[in-house]
């Protein structure tokens, strides 16, 4: 656990110092260095890594689309397979693209950099780059896409979102909700019904297979989903305390609260609920980051302190998950394993 604990201590120490400094980007990039090294130097670390490595090997060996993953993700594997047949290297390239996309989006949404630093990276980064590779790649691209949407460049937004959706299909919902919330296109919800029908007709077999895979997974604890629910509710409560944010997006905050409760309820019946909770938390953070940048909302010191505490809390939840699953399965997060120890 030491590499993770050190990385988080180093990160929050630097980020805490940078909040009172005039060069926040320099300090953020510096603070991220240990996390990036963890991703680049990892061995067989990350619960889903064995599955990804085996499937990538199969796709490269087949040298054709196998219908295991979404089309663009598989074709990217085939493309990278022309350069290397090492599945670990390919996965680290995907992690690198996710990292660059997140940072590129953060630079474009620079007026909300404190929220990005304290919300997105502490809770999501290691999971997006060392475990859920497809969702990490798709969500990071959507984060980059909304940085263009906020500035009115919709064509680039649509282009990037399309790519993300063909990497992981469930990111369609994230992109759609962000578009509706940011653009306040409430009528778009009505259009989602025929569009969803078309999508199901086109990818019905694939979606059915994924639904069966998720349905086969079970919830291990009655406490499943409490951590993302807590983070969602407490974050929304802190945003509500800001009069500027509350006046701008009161309805949207209440809608996001409703979604948080609904997805938690879903978690009590199916493992899919946990994935929706992850998406919902990313949705909340990304949306508020966009609002703060777009409307230049001032973040007072009291709000920053609350955000800092939430960032530390989310990190503790992540570390607890690593510790709880230590030594279990083929590729647990803990103990951390370097690539030369495989």
C-alpha positions as CSV (number, residue, x, y, z in Angstrom):
1,X,0.0,0.0,0.0
2,X,3.0,2.3,0.5
3,X,3.2,3.5,-3.2
4,X,-0.5,4.5,-3.1
5,X,-0.3,6.2,0.3
6,X,2.9,8.1,-0.7
7,X,1.3,9.2,-4.0
8,X,-1.8,10.6,-2.3
9,X,0.1,12.4,0.5
10,X,2.4,13.9,-2.1
11,X,-0.5,14.9,-4.3
12,X,-2.6,16.6,-1.7
13,X,0.4,18.3,-0.2
14,X,1.3,19.9,-3.5
15,X,-2.3,20.7,-4.5
16,X,-2.9,22.3,-1.1
17,X,0.1,24.5,-1.6
18,X,-0.9,25.3,-5.2
19,X,-4.3,26.6,-4.2
20,X,-2.6,29.7,-2.8
21,X,-0.1,30.0,-5.7
22,X,-0.3,31.8,-9.0
23,X,1.0,28.8,-11.0
24,X,-1.5,26.1,-10.4
25,X,-0.9,24.1,-13.6
26,X,2.8,23.6,-12.9
27,X,2.0,22.3,-9.4
28,X,-0.8,20.1,-10.6
29,X,1.4,18.4,-13.2
30,X,4.1,18.0,-10.6
31,X,1.7,16.6,-8.1
32,X,0.5,14.0,-10.6
33,X,4.0,12.6,-11.2
34,X,3.7,9.7,-8.7
35,X,0.3,8.6,-10.0
36,X,1.6,8.6,-13.6
37,X,4.6,6.6,-12.5
38,X,2.3,4.1,-10.8
39,X,0.5,3.6,-14.1
40,X,3.6,3.3,-16.2
41,X,5.6,1.0,-13.8
42,X,2.8,-1.3,-12.8
43,X,3.0,-5.0,-13.3
44,X,-0.2,-7.2,-13.2
45,X,-2.1,-4.7,-11.1
46,X,-5.8,-3.9,-11.5
47,X,-8.7,-6.3,-11.1
48,X,-9.7,-6.2,-14.8
49,X,-6.2,-6.3,-16.2
50,X,-5.9,-10.1,-16.7
51,X,-9.2,-10.1,-18.7
52,X,-8.0,-7.2,-20.8
53,X,-4.6,-8.7,-21.5
54,X,-6.0,-12.1,-22.5
55,X,-8.7,-10.5,-24.7
56,X,-6.2,-8.2,-26.4
57,X,-3.9,-11.2,-27.1
58,X,-6.9,-13.0,-28.6
59,X,-7.9,-10.0,-30.8
60,X,-4.3,-9.6,-32.1
61,X,-4.0,-13.3,-32.8
62,X,-7.3,-13.3,-34.6
63,X,-6.3,-10.1,-36.6
64,X,-10.0,-9.2,-37.0
65,X,-13.0,-7.8,-35.2
66,X,-14.1,-10.4,-32.6
67,X,-17.2,-8.5,-31.3
68,X,-15.8,-8.8,-27.7
69,X,-15.5,-5.0,-27.2
70,X,-17.0,-2.0,-29.0
71,X,-15.8,-1.5,-32.6
72,X,-13.4,1.4,-32.2
73,X,-11.7,0.0,-29.1
74,X,-11.0,-3.3,-31.0
75,X,-9.8,-1.5,-34.1
76,X,-7.5,0.6,-32.0
77,X,-6.1,-2.6,-30.5
78,X,-5.6,-4.0,-34.0
79,X,-3.8,-0.8,-35.0
80,X,-1.5,-0.8,-32.0
81,X,-1.0,-4.5,-32.6
82,X,0.9,-3.5,-35.7
83,X,3.4,-1.8,-33.5
84,X,3.6,-4.2,-30.6
85,X,2.1,-7.5,-29.6
86,X,2.6,-6.8,-25.9
87,X,-0.9,-6.3,-24.4
88,X,0.6,-4.6,-21.3
89,X,2.2,-1.9,-23.5
90,X,-1.1,-1.4,-25.4
91,X,-3.0,-1.0,-22.2
92,X,-0.5,1.6,-21.0
93,X,-0.8,3.5,-24.2
94,X,-4.6,3.7,-23.6
95,X,-3.9,4.9,-20.1
96,X,-1.6,7.5,-21.5
97,X,-4.3,8.7,-23.9
98,X,-6.8,8.9,-21.0
99,X,-4.2,11.0,-19.0
100,X,-3.6,13.4,-21.8
101,X,-7.3,13.8,-22.5
102,X,-8.1,14.6,-18.9
103,X,-5.3,17.1,-18.6
104,X,-6.1,18.7,-22.0
105,X,-9.7,19.1,-20.8
106,X,-8.5,20.6,-17.5
107,X,-6.3,23.1,-19.2
108,X,-9.3,24.2,-21.4
109,X,-11.5,24.4,-18.3
110,X,-8.8,26.2,-16.3
111,X,-11.1,28.5,-14.3
112,X,-12.4,25.4,-12.4
113,X,-9.0,23.8,-12.0
114,X,-9.3,23.4,-8.1
115,X,-12.4,21.2,-8.6
116,X,-10.7,19.1,-11.2
117,X,-7.7,18.6,-9.1
118,X,-9.6,17.6,-6.0
119,X,-12.5,15.7,-7.5
120,X,-11.6,13.9,-10.8
121,X,-8.0,12.7,-10.1
122,X,-8.2,11.5,-6.5
123,X,-11.2,9.2,-7.0
124,X,-11.1,8.3,-10.7
125,X,-7.6,8.4,-12.1
126,X,-6.1,5.1,-10.9
127,X,-9.3,3.2,-11.6
128,X,-9.6,4.7,-15.1
129,X,-6.0,3.9,-16.0
130,X,-5.3,0.7,-14.1
131,X,-8.6,-1.2,-14.1
132,X,-11.6,0.1,-16.1
133,X,-9.5,0.9,-19.2
134,X,-12.5,1.3,-21.6
135,X,-14.6,3.4,-19.4
136,X,-11.5,5.4,-18.4
137,X,-10.7,6.1,-22.1
138,X,-14.3,6.9,-23.0
139,X,-15.0,9.1,-19.9
140,X,-11.7,11.1,-20.3
141,X,-12.6,11.7,-24.0
142,X,-16.0,13.0,-23.0
143,X,-14.4,15.3,-20.4
144,X,-12.3,16.7,-23.2
145,X,-15.4,16.9,-25.5
146,X,-17.4,19.0,-23.0
147,X,-14.5,21.5,-22.8
148,X,-15.3,22.3,-26.4
149,X,-19.0,22.2,-25.8
150,X,-18.8,24.9,-23.1
151,X,-17.0,27.1,-25.6
152,X,-19.6,26.6,-28.3
153,X,-17.6,24.3,-30.5
154,X,-20.3,21.6,-31.0
155,X,-18.9,19.9,-34.0
156,X,-15.7,18.9,-32.2
157,X,-17.9,17.9,-29.2
158,X,-20.0,15.6,-31.4
159,X,-16.9,14.1,-33.1
160,X,-15.1,13.2,-29.8
161,X,-18.3,11.9,-28.2
162,X,-18.9,9.7,-31.2
163,X,-15.4,8.2,-30.8
164,X,-16.0,7.7,-27.0
165,X,-19.3,5.9,-27.6
166,X,-17.7,3.5,-30.0
167,X,-15.1,2.8,-27.3
168,X,-17.6,2.1,-24.5
169,X,-21.3,2.2,-25.3
170,X,-22.5,3.2,-21.9
171,X,-20.7,6.6,-22.2
172,X,-23.6,7.6,-24.5
173,X,-25.7,8.2,-21.4
174,X,-22.9,10.3,-19.8
175,X,-22.5,12.4,-22.9
176,X,-26.2,12.9,-23.4
177,X,-26.8,14.0,-19.8
178,X,-23.9,16.4,-19.9
179,X,-25.2,17.9,-23.2
180,X,-28.7,18.3,-21.8
181,X,-27.5,19.9,-18.5
182,X,-24.9,22.2,-20.1
183,X,-27.0,23.4,-23.0
184,X,-30.3,23.2,-21.1
185,X,-31.8,21.3,-24.0
186,X,-34.7,19.7,-22.0
187,X,-36.5,18.8,-25.2
188,X,-33.6,16.5,-26.2
189,X,-34.9,14.0,-23.6
190,X,-37.9,13.4,-25.9
191,X,-35.5,12.7,-28.8
192,X,-33.6,10.2,-26.8
193,X,-36.4,7.6,-27.0
194,X,-36.2,7.1,-30.9
195,X,-32.5,7.4,-30.8
196,X,-32.3,4.7,-28.1
197,X,-34.5,2.5,-30.1
198,X,-32.3,2.8,-33.2
199,X,-29.2,2.1,-31.1
200,X,-30.8,-1.0,-29.7
201,X,-31.8,-2.3,-33.1
202,X,-28.2,-1.7,-34.4
203,X,-26.3,-3.1,-31.5
204,X,-29.0,-5.3,-29.9
205,X,-26.9,-8.6,-29.8
206,X,-23.9,-6.8,-28.3
207,X,-25.9,-4.9,-25.7
208,X,-27.8,-8.1,-24.8
209,X,-24.5,-9.9,-24.2
210,X,-23.2,-7.1,-22.0
211,X,-26.4,-7.1,-20.0
212,X,-26.1,-10.8,-19.4
213,X,-22.5,-10.4,-18.2
214,X,-23.4,-7.7,-15.8
215,X,-26.5,-9.6,-14.5
216,X,-24.3,-12.5,-13.7
217,X,-22.3,-10.4,-11.2
218,X,-23.6,-10.2,-7.7
219,X,-23.5,-7.6,-5.0
220,X,-21.1,-8.8,-2.2
221,X,-22.3,-6.5,0.6
222,X,-25.4,-4.6,1.7
223,X,-23.1,-1.6,2.0
224,X,-22.3,-1.6,-1.7
225,X,-22.8,1.8,-3.3
226,X,-22.7,3.8,-0.1
227,X,-19.3,5.4,-0.8
228,X,-20.3,6.9,-4.3
229,X,-23.7,7.8,-2.8
230,X,-22.1,9.7,0.1
231,X,-19.7,11.5,-2.2
232,X,-22.5,12.4,-4.6
233,X,-24.8,13.8,-1.9
234,X,-22.1,15.6,0.1
235,X,-20.7,17.2,-3.1
236,X,-24.1,18.4,-4.1
237,X,-24.7,19.7,-0.6
238,X,-21.5,21.7,-0.8
239,X,-22.4,23.1,-4.2
240,X,-25.8,24.1,-2.8
241,X,-24.1,26.1,-0.1
242,X,-22.7,28.4,-2.9
243,X,-25.3,31.0,-3.6
244,X,-23.8,31.7,-7.0
245,X,-24.0,28.0,-8.0
246,X,-27.4,27.5,-6.4
247,X,-28.9,30.5,-8.3
248,X,-27.5,29.2,-11.6
249,X,-28.3,25.5,-11.4
250,X,-30.8,24.9,-8.6
251,X,-33.0,22.6,-10.8
252,X,-30.0,20.7,-12.1
253,X,-28.6,20.1,-8.7
254,X,-31.9,18.6,-7.6
255,X,-32.0,16.5,-10.7
256,X,-28.5,15.1,-10.0
257,X,-29.6,14.4,-6.4
258,X,-32.5,12.4,-7.7
259,X,-30.3,10.5,-10.1
260,X,-27.9,9.7,-7.3
261,X,-30.7,8.2,-5.2
262,X,-32.1,6.2,-8.1
263,X,-28.8,4.7,-9.0
264,X,-28.1,3.8,-5.4
265,X,-31.5,2.0,-5.3
266,X,-30.6,0.2,-8.5
267,X,-27.4,-1.0,-6.8
268,X,-29.4,-2.9,-4.3
269,X,-30.7,-5.2,-7.1
270,X,-28.0,-5.4,-9.7
271,X,-24.2,-4.9,-10.1
272,X,-25.0,-2.5,-13.0
273,X,-26.1,0.0,-10.4
274,X,-22.5,0.4,-9.2
275,X,-21.4,1.3,-12.7
276,X,-24.2,3.8,-13.0
277,X,-23.2,5.3,-9.7
278,X,-19.6,5.8,-11.0
279,X,-20.9,7.5,-14.1
280,X,-23.2,9.7,-12.0
281,X,-20.4,10.9,-9.8
282,X,-18.3,11.7,-12.8
283,X,-21.3,13.4,-14.3
284,X,-21.8,15.6,-11.2
285,X,-18.1,16.7,-11.0
286,X,-17.8,17.3,-14.7
287,X,-21.0,19.3,-15.0
288,X,-20.1,21.6,-12.1
289,X,-16.6,22.1,-13.4
290,X,-18.1,23.2,-16.7
291,X,-20.6,25.6,-15.0
292,X,-17.9,27.2,-12.9
293,X,-15.7,27.7,-15.9
294,X,-18.5,28.9,-18.2
295,X,-20.0,31.4,-15.8
296,X,-16.8,32.3,-14.0
297,X,-18.3,31.4,-10.6
298,X,-16.1,32.6,-7.7
299,X,-15.0,29.9,-5.3
300,X,-14.6,31.3,-1.8
301,X,-12.1,29.9,0.7
302,X,-14.9,28.1,2.6
303,X,-16.1,26.2,-0.4
304,X,-12.5,25.3,-1.4
305,X,-11.9,23.9,2.1
306,X,-15.1,21.8,1.8
307,X,-14.0,20.6,-1.6
308,X,-10.5,19.7,-0.3
309,X,-12.1,17.6,2.5
310,X,-14.3,15.8,0.0
311,X,-11.2,15.1,-2.2
312,X,-9.4,13.6,0.8
313,X,-12.5,11.6,1.7
314,X,-12.8,10.2,-1.8
315,X,-9.1,9.2,-1.7
316,X,-9.7,7.3,1.6
317,X,-12.6,5.4,0.0
318,X,-10.3,4.4,-2.9
319,X,-7.5,3.4,-0.6
320,X,-10.0,1.4,1.6
321,X,-11.1,-0.5,-1.5
322,X,-7.5,-1.3,-2.4
323,X,-6.8,-2.5,1.1
324,X,-10.0,-4.6,1.4
325,X,-9.2,-6.5,-1.7
326,X,-5.5,-6.9,-1.0
327,X,-4.1,-10.2,-2.2
328,X,-7.4,-11.4,-3.7
329,X,-7.7,-12.5,-7.3
330,X,-5.1,-12.6,-10.0
331,X,-4.3,-8.8,-10.2
332,X,-5.3,-7.0,-7.0
333,X,-4.4,-3.3,-6.6
334,X,-2.5,-4.2,-3.4
335,X,0.2,-5.2,-2.9
336,X,1.4,-3.0,-5.7
337,X,3.6,-4.9,-8.2
338,X,6.1,-3.3,-10.5
339,X,6.5,-4.7,-14.0
340,X,9.9,-6.2,-13.3
341,X,8.3,-8.3,-10.5
342,X,5.9,-10.2,-12.7
